[in-house]
Amino acid sequence: MGTTLVVSTVNTPDFFARTKAYASCNVFVACDENRIIGSAACAIRNATVNGHLSRVGYEFQYFTLPEYRKKGIARQLHRHIEEYLTQRGALYSYLVIMEGNLPSMRLFAGEGFRLHRKLIMPVLPIYREMEIPATGKIRSMVPEDLDSVARLLNHTWQGYDLYEPASAEGLAGFINRTPGYSFHNVLILEDQGEILACLGFWDWRCIMRITVIERSLRMRIIGLLLGFMRTFRSMPGPIKAGKTLKQMMLTPIAFKNPRHFGVLLRCMNNQALTSGIEQIFCVSEKDHPLLICMKGFIRIDTGIYLYIKPLQEKVLIRDNPVFIDGIDL
């Protein structure tokens, strides 16, 4: 996926768990006779584009067997996906690529995608309990919260391209169809009956096994620095080759004030610590207010590149802020 961490990714126990997070999705496979040699997935959804709700496609999880790489398998899969998306009225297709993944960048640039924005994926190591500010009441989400949470999400992400307006029905559908997800995965911060913030998580141990094969020089240096600092204070352990990552992706995220998000983030840290999670992460614009709330955490940022390809004529994509849901990672 890139050079920061070279990893092996296995969708387990259900290969299709990632795709089930989307209301409309499909998986294409490439075959050599009766043998599957590659696959790729896509989803279709309604999202805001230049202030208007439009149908867009998202492409993800391109896999090719090692012995079949550099033979155009991924390119053929993409062209089938593009035809599928175009026939269903998608305005454009987008995908996200981790920094350092030059083969994927070259592949999709050759297929007409253009780099639209560089975002960041802040990864927060979980290694100690954090103090939670005394602000309101923290509890798990219940079905009666769906309307209020949908309104809060729409308020938080209003004006962001690629954001799909939330509704009570849409949230309930996501919670019910997504493997390893339930109302208990969403924390609510409430004060005098008013929901101030919500923060959900998806435990990736339920859907995939990610094993580290190799670390970049930057990651090795970070590991050495953390090891030195552990002599003096509590610090996270190193990420070593052969280690299976224990991670949670954060979604949904909504708040009236960024400090309300910070309260839930610290509570989420403590829950993750108890359940054996070692990293939590999301994706964000470089200057988004939610990053301010990560003060007190060790934050390791990885670049995430957003690539977009128009599928209809005369499509103009403006330079608005963009929203990428964590499920797109």
GUVO-600544 format. One record per residue (C-alpha): x, y, z; residue in one letter; residue number from 1. Coordinates in steps of 0.5 Angstrom, whole numbers, plus 500, padded with zeros to 3 digits. Layout:
// GUVO-600544
+-----+-----+-----+------+-----+
!   X !   Y !   Z ! rest !  nr !
+-----+-----+-----+------+-----+
!   X !   Y !   Z !    a ! NUM !
...
+-----+-----+-----+------+-----+
END
This chain:
// GUVO-600544
+-----+-----+-----+------+-----+
!   X !   Y !   Z ! rest !  nr !
+-----+-----+-----+------+-----+
! 500 ! 500 ! 500 !    m !   1 !
! 506 ! 505 ! 501 !    g !   2 !
! 513 ! 505 ! 503 !    t !   3 !
! 512 ! 507 ! 510 !    t !   4 !
! 509 ! 500 ! 512 !    l !   5 !
! 510 ! 495 ! 507 !    v !   6 !
! 504 ! 490 ! 510 !    v !   7 !
! 500 ! 484 ! 508 !    s !   8 !
! 493 ! 485 ! 508 !    t !   9 !
! 488 ! 479 ! 508 !    v !  10 !
! 481 ! 480 ! 509 !    n !  11 !
! 478 ! 475 ! 514 !    t !  12 !
! 474 ! 472 ! 516 !    p !  13 !
! 469 ! 475 ! 511 !    d !  14 !
! 473 ! 477 ! 504 !    f !  15 !
! 467 ! 482 ! 503 !    f !  16 !
! 466 ! 485 ! 510 !    a !  17 !
! 470 ! 491 ! 507 !    r !  18 !
! 464 ! 492 ! 502 !    t !  19 !
! 459 ! 491 ! 506 !    k !  20 !
! 460 ! 498 ! 509 !    a !  21 !
! 457 ! 501 ! 503 !    y !  22 !
! 450 ! 501 ! 501 !    a !  23 !
! 451 ! 499 ! 494 !    s !  24 !
! 458 ! 496 ! 492 !    c !  25 !
! 460 ! 491 ! 487 !    n !  26 !
! 467 ! 486 ! 487 !    v !  27 !
! 470 ! 484 ! 480 !    f !  28 !
! 475 ! 478 ! 479 !    v !  29 !
! 480 ! 477 ! 474 !    a !  30 !
! 481 ! 470 ! 472 !    c !  31 !
! 486 ! 465 ! 469 !    d !  32 !
! 481 ! 459 ! 467 !    e !  33 !
! 478 ! 457 ! 473 !    n !  34 !
! 483 ! 461 ! 478 !    r !  35 !
! 482 ! 468 ! 481 !    i !  36 !
! 488 ! 472 ! 480 !    i !  37 !
! 486 ! 479 ! 482 !    g !  38 !
! 480 ! 483 ! 484 !    s !  39 !
! 478 ! 490 ! 485 !    a !  40 !
! 472 ! 493 ! 489 !    a !  41 !
! 467 ! 499 ! 488 !    c !  42 !
! 462 ! 503 ! 491 !    a !  43 !
! 457 ! 508 ! 489 !    i !  44 !
! 454 ! 513 ! 493 !    r !  45 !
! 451 ! 520 ! 493 !    n !  46 !
! 455 ! 525 ! 495 !    a !  47 !
! 456 ! 533 ! 495 !    t !  48 !
! 460 ! 536 ! 489 !    v !  49 !
! 461 ! 543 ! 488 !    n !  50 !
! 455 ! 544 ! 493 !    g !  51 !
! 450 ! 539 ! 489 !    h !  52 !
! 448 ! 532 ! 491 !    l !  53 !
! 451 ! 527 ! 485 !    s !  54 !
! 452 ! 520 ! 484 !    r !  55 !
! 460 ! 518 ! 485 !    v !  56 !
! 464 ! 512 ! 485 !    g !  57 !
! 469 ! 510 ! 489 !    y !  58 !
! 474 ! 504 ! 488 !    e !  59 !
! 478 ! 500 ! 493 !    f !  60 !
! 482 ! 494 ! 495 !    q !  61 !
! 486 ! 492 ! 488 !    y !  62 !
! 489 ! 485 ! 489 !    f !  63 !
! 493 ! 482 ! 484 !    t !  64 !
! 497 ! 475 ! 485 !    l !  65 !
! 504 ! 477 ! 485 !    p !  66 !
! 506 ! 472 ! 479 !    e !  67 !
! 501 ! 476 ! 475 !    y !  68 !
! 503 ! 483 ! 477 !    r !  69 !
! 505 ! 488 ! 471 !    k !  70 !
! 501 ! 484 ! 466 !    k !  71 !
! 495 ! 489 ! 466 !    g !  72 !
! 491 ! 486 ! 471 !    i !  73 !
! 489 ! 492 ! 475 !    a !  74 !
! 488 ! 496 ! 469 !    r !  75 !
! 483 ! 491 ! 466 !    q !  76 !
! 479 ! 491 ! 473 !    l !  77 !
! 479 ! 498 ! 473 !    h !  78 !
! 476 ! 499 ! 466 !    r !  79 !
! 471 ! 494 ! 468 !    h !  80 !
! 469 ! 498 ! 474 !    i !  81 !
! 469 ! 505 ! 470 !    e !  82 !
! 464 ! 502 ! 465 !    e !  83 !
! 460 ! 499 ! 471 !    y !  84 !
! 460 ! 506 ! 474 !    l !  85 !
! 459 ! 510 ! 468 !    t !  86 !
! 453 ! 506 ! 466 !    q !  87 !
! 450 ! 507 ! 473 !    r !  88 !
! 451 ! 515 ! 472 !    g !  89 !
! 457 ! 516 ! 477 !    a !  90 !
! 459 ! 523 ! 476 !    l !  91 !
! 466 ! 521 ! 477 !    y !  92 !
! 470 ! 516 ! 481 !    s !  93 !
! 475 ! 517 ! 486 !    y !  94 !
! 480 ! 513 ! 490 !    l !  95 !
! 485 ! 514 ! 496 !    v !  96 !
! 493 ! 512 ! 495 !    i !  97 !
! 498 ! 512 ! 501 !    m !  98 !
! 504 ! 516 ! 500 !    e !  99 !
! 510 ! 512 ! 497 !    g ! 100 !
! 505 ! 507 ! 493 !    n ! 101 !
! 508 ! 510 ! 486 !    l ! 102 !
! 506 ! 503 ! 482 !    p ! 103 !
! 499 ! 505 ! 484 !    s ! 104 !
! 500 ! 513 ! 483 !    m ! 105 !
! 503 ! 511 ! 476 !    r ! 106 !
! 497 ! 506 ! 474 !    l ! 107 !
! 491 ! 511 ! 476 !    f ! 108 !
! 495 ! 517 ! 473 !    a ! 109 !
! 495 ! 513 ! 466 !    g ! 110 !
! 488 ! 511 ! 467 !    e ! 111 !
! 486 ! 519 ! 467 !    g ! 112 !
! 486 ! 520 ! 474 !    f ! 113 !
! 489 ! 526 ! 477 !    r ! 114 !
! 491 ! 528 ! 484 !    l ! 115 !
! 486 ! 533 ! 487 !    h ! 116 !
! 488 ! 533 ! 494 !    r ! 117 !
! 494 ! 531 ! 499 !    k ! 118 !
! 490 ! 529 ! 506 !    l ! 119 !
! 493 ! 526 ! 512 !    i ! 120 !
! 492 ! 520 ! 516 !    m ! 121 !
! 494 ! 521 ! 523 !    p ! 122 !
! 495 ! 515 ! 527 !    v ! 123 !
! 495 ! 515 ! 535 !    l ! 124 !
! 499 ! 510 ! 538 !    p ! 125 !
! 495 ! 507 ! 544 !    i ! 126 !
! 499 ! 506 ! 550 !    y ! 127 !
! 497 ! 509 ! 557 !    r ! 128 !
! 490 ! 511 ! 560 !    e ! 129 !
! 488 ! 519 ! 559 !    m ! 130 !
! 484 ! 523 ! 563 !    e ! 131 !
! 478 ! 525 ! 561 !    i ! 132 !
! 475 ! 532 ! 562 !    p ! 133 !
! 469 ! 533 ! 566 !    a ! 134 !
! 464 ! 535 ! 560 !    t ! 135 !
! 457 ! 533 ! 560 !    g ! 136 !
! 455 ! 525 ! 560 !    k ! 137 !
! 459 ! 520 ! 556 !    i ! 138 !
! 455 ! 514 ! 553 !    r ! 139 !
! 453 ! 509 ! 548 !    s ! 140 !
! 449 ! 511 ! 542 !    m ! 141 !
! 442 ! 508 ! 542 !    v ! 142 !
! 437 ! 508 ! 536 !    p ! 143 !
! 433 ! 514 ! 539 !    e ! 144 !
! 439 ! 518 ! 538 !    d ! 145 !
! 439 ! 517 ! 530 !    l ! 146 !
! 436 ! 524 ! 528 !    d ! 147 !
! 440 ! 528 ! 533 !    s ! 148 !
! 447 ! 525 ! 530 !    v ! 149 !
! 445 ! 525 ! 523 !    a ! 150 !
! 443 ! 533 ! 524 !    r ! 151 !
! 450 ! 534 ! 528 !    l ! 152 !
! 454 ! 530 ! 522 !    l ! 153 !
! 451 ! 535 ! 517 !    n ! 154 !
! 453 ! 541 ! 521 !    h ! 155 !
! 460 ! 538 ! 522 !    t ! 156 !
! 461 ! 537 ! 515 !    w ! 157 !
! 457 ! 542 ! 511 !    q ! 158 !
! 460 ! 545 ! 505 !    g ! 159 !
! 465 ! 539 ! 504 !    y ! 160 !
! 466 ! 535 ! 498 !    d ! 161 !
! 465 ! 528 ! 498 !    l ! 162 !
! 460 ! 528 ! 504 !    y ! 163 !
! 454 ! 524 ! 503 !    e ! 164 !
! 449 ! 528 ! 508 !    p ! 165 !
! 447 ! 523 ! 513 !    a ! 166 !
! 440 ! 521 ! 515 !    s ! 167 !
! 437 ! 517 ! 521 !    a ! 168 !
! 435 ! 511 ! 516 !    e ! 169 !
! 442 ! 512 ! 513 !    g ! 170 !
! 446 ! 511 ! 519 !    l ! 171 !
! 441 ! 505 ! 522 !    a ! 172 !
! 443 ! 502 ! 515 !    g ! 173 !
! 450 ! 503 ! 516 !    f ! 174 !
! 450 ! 500 ! 523 !    i ! 175 !
! 446 ! 494 ! 521 !    n ! 176 !
! 450 ! 492 ! 515 !    r ! 177 !
! 457 ! 493 ! 517 !    t ! 178 !
! 460 ! 487 ! 520 !    p ! 179 !
! 463 ! 488 ! 527 !    g ! 180 !
! 459 ! 495 ! 528 !    y ! 181 !
! 453 ! 496 ! 533 !    s ! 182 !
! 450 ! 502 ! 537 !    f ! 183 !
! 455 ! 500 ! 542 !    h ! 184 !
! 461 ! 502 ! 537 !    n ! 185 !
! 459 ! 510 ! 537 !    v ! 186 !
! 460 ! 514 ! 543 !    l ! 187 !
! 456 ! 520 ! 545 !    i ! 188 !
! 457 ! 526 ! 549 !    l ! 189 !
! 451 ! 529 ! 552 !    e ! 190 !
! 449 ! 535 ! 556 !    d ! 191 !
! 442 ! 537 ! 559 !    q ! 192 !
! 439 ! 532 ! 553 !    g ! 193 !
! 443 ! 536 ! 548 !    e ! 194 !
! 448 ! 531 ! 544 !    i ! 195 !
! 455 ! 535 ! 543 !    l ! 196 !
! 459 ! 530 ! 539 !    a ! 197 !
! 459 ! 523 ! 537 !    c ! 198 !
! 465 ! 519 ! 535 !    l ! 199 !
! 465 ! 512 ! 533 !    g ! 200 !
! 470 ! 506 ! 531 !    f ! 201 !
! 471 ! 500 ! 527 !    w ! 202 !
! 475 ! 495 ! 530 !    d ! 203 !
! 479 ! 492 ! 524 !    w ! 204 !
! 481 ! 486 ! 527 !    r ! 205 !
! 474 ! 484 ! 525 !    c ! 206 !
! 475 ! 485 ! 518 !    i ! 207 !
! 482 ! 484 ! 516 !    m ! 208 !
! 489 ! 482 ! 518 !    r ! 209 !
! 494 ! 487 ! 517 !    i ! 210 !
! 501 ! 484 ! 518 !    t ! 211 !
! 508 ! 488 ! 518 !    v ! 212 !
! 513 ! 486 ! 513 !    i ! 213 !
! 518 ! 492 ! 512 !    e ! 214 !
! 518 ! 499 ! 515 !    r ! 215 !
! 521 ! 505 ! 512 !    s ! 216 !
! 527 ! 508 ! 515 !    l ! 217 !
! 523 ! 514 ! 518 !    r ! 218 !
! 519 ! 509 ! 522 !    m ! 219 !
! 525 ! 505 ! 524 !    r ! 220 !
! 528 ! 512 ! 526 !    i ! 221 !
! 521 ! 513 ! 530 !    i ! 222 !
! 522 ! 506 ! 533 !    g ! 223 !
! 529 ! 508 ! 536 !    l ! 224 !
! 527 ! 515 ! 539 !    l ! 225 !
! 521 ! 512 ! 542 !    l ! 226 !
! 525 ! 506 ! 545 !    g ! 227 !
! 530 ! 511 ! 548 !    f ! 228 !
! 524 ! 515 ! 551 !    m ! 229 !
! 521 ! 509 ! 554 !    r ! 230 !
! 527 ! 509 ! 559 !    t ! 231 !
! 524 ! 516 ! 562 !    f ! 232 !
! 517 ! 515 ! 561 !    r ! 233 !
! 511 ! 511 ! 559 !    s ! 234 !
! 511 ! 510 ! 551 !    m ! 235 !
! 508 ! 506 ! 546 !    p ! 236 !
! 512 ! 500 ! 543 !    g ! 237 !
! 515 ! 499 ! 537 !    p ! 238 !
! 512 ! 497 ! 530 !    i ! 239 !
! 516 ! 491 ! 528 !    k ! 240 !
! 516 ! 486 ! 522 !    a ! 241 !
! 512 ! 480 ! 523 !    g ! 242 !
! 507 ! 484 ! 528 !    k ! 243 !
! 500 ! 484 ! 526 !    t ! 244 !
! 497 ! 491 ! 527 !    l ! 245 !
! 491 ! 492 ! 532 !    k ! 246 !
! 487 ! 498 ! 530 !    q ! 247 !
! 481 ! 502 ! 530 !    m ! 248 !
! 478 ! 506 ! 525 !    m ! 249 !
! 474 ! 512 ! 527 !    l ! 250 !
! 467 ! 514 ! 524 !    t ! 251 !
! 463 ! 517 ! 525 !    p ! 252 !
! 466 ! 524 ! 527 !    i ! 253 !
! 461 ! 530 ! 529 !    a ! 254 !
! 462 ! 535 ! 534 !    f ! 255 !
! 459 ! 542 ! 536 !    k ! 256 !
! 466 ! 544 ! 538 !    n ! 257 !
! 472 ! 541 ! 537 !    p ! 258 !
! 474 ! 541 ! 544 !    r ! 259 !
! 467 ! 536 ! 545 !    h ! 260 !
! 471 ! 531 ! 540 !    f ! 261 !
! 477 ! 531 ! 544 !    g ! 262 !
! 473 ! 529 ! 550 !    v ! 263 !
! 470 ! 523 ! 546 !    l ! 264 !
! 477 ! 522 ! 543 !    l ! 265 !
! 480 ! 521 ! 550 !    r ! 266 !
! 475 ! 516 ! 552 !    c ! 267 !
! 476 ! 512 ! 546 !    m ! 268 !
! 483 ! 512 ! 548 !    n ! 269 !
! 481 ! 509 ! 554 !    n ! 270 !
! 477 ! 504 ! 551 !    q ! 271 !
! 482 ! 502 ! 546 !    a ! 272 !
! 487 ! 501 ! 551 !    l ! 273 !
! 482 ! 496 ! 555 !    t ! 274 !
! 481 ! 492 ! 549 !    s ! 275 !
! 488 ! 491 ! 546 !    g ! 276 !
! 488 ! 496 ! 541 !    i ! 277 !
! 494 ! 499 ! 539 !    e ! 278 !
! 493 ! 505 ! 534 !    q ! 279 !
! 487 ! 509 ! 532 !    i ! 280 !
! 486 ! 513 ! 526 !    f ! 281 !
! 482 ! 517 ! 521 !    c ! 282 !
! 483 ! 522 ! 515 !    v ! 283 !
! 483 ! 529 ! 515 !    s ! 284 !
! 485 ! 535 ! 511 !    e ! 285 !
! 491 ! 538 ! 514 !    k ! 286 !
! 488 ! 544 ! 517 !    d ! 287 !
! 482 ! 541 ! 520 !    h ! 288 !
! 480 ! 543 ! 527 !    p ! 289 !
! 479 ! 536 ! 529 !    l ! 290 !
! 487 ! 535 ! 529 !    l ! 291 !
! 488 ! 540 ! 535 !    i ! 292 !
! 484 ! 536 ! 539 !    c ! 293 !
! 489 ! 531 ! 539 !    m ! 294 !
! 494 ! 535 ! 543 !    k ! 295 !
! 497 ! 530 ! 548 !    g ! 296 !
! 497 ! 524 ! 544 !    f ! 297 !
! 503 ! 522 ! 540 !    i ! 298 !
! 501 ! 523 ! 533 !    r ! 299 !
! 504 ! 520 ! 527 !    i ! 300 !
! 502 ! 523 ! 520 !    d ! 301 !
! 502 ! 519 ! 514 !    t ! 302 !
! 500 ! 522 ! 507 !    g ! 303 !
! 494 ! 520 ! 503 !    i ! 304 !
! 493 ! 522 ! 496 !    y ! 305 !
! 486 ! 523 ! 493 !    l ! 306 !
! 485 ! 522 ! 486 !    y ! 307 !
! 479 ! 523 ! 482 !    i ! 308 !
! 477 ! 522 ! 475 !    k ! 309 !
! 471 ! 525 ! 471 !    p ! 310 !
! 466 ! 520 ! 468 !    l ! 311 !
! 462 ! 525 ! 465 !    q ! 312 !
! 463 ! 531 ! 460 !    e ! 313 !
! 464 ! 538 ! 462 !    k ! 314 !
! 465 ! 536 ! 470 !    v ! 315 !
! 469 ! 541 ! 474 !    l ! 316 !
! 471 ! 540 ! 480 !    i ! 317 !
! 473 ! 546 ! 485 !    r ! 318 !
! 478 ! 546 ! 490 !    d ! 319 !
! 473 ! 546 ! 496 !    n ! 320 !
! 475 ! 542 ! 502 !    p ! 321 !
! 474 ! 535 ! 502 !    v ! 322 !
! 471 ! 529 ! 507 !    f ! 323 !
! 473 ! 522 ! 506 !    i ! 324 !
! 470 ! 517 ! 511 !    d ! 325 !
! 474 ! 512 ! 515 !    g ! 326 !
! 471 ! 507 ! 511 !    i ! 327 !
! 474 ! 509 ! 505 !    d ! 328 !
! 481 ! 507 ! 508 !    l ! 329 !
+-----+-----+-----+------+-----+
END
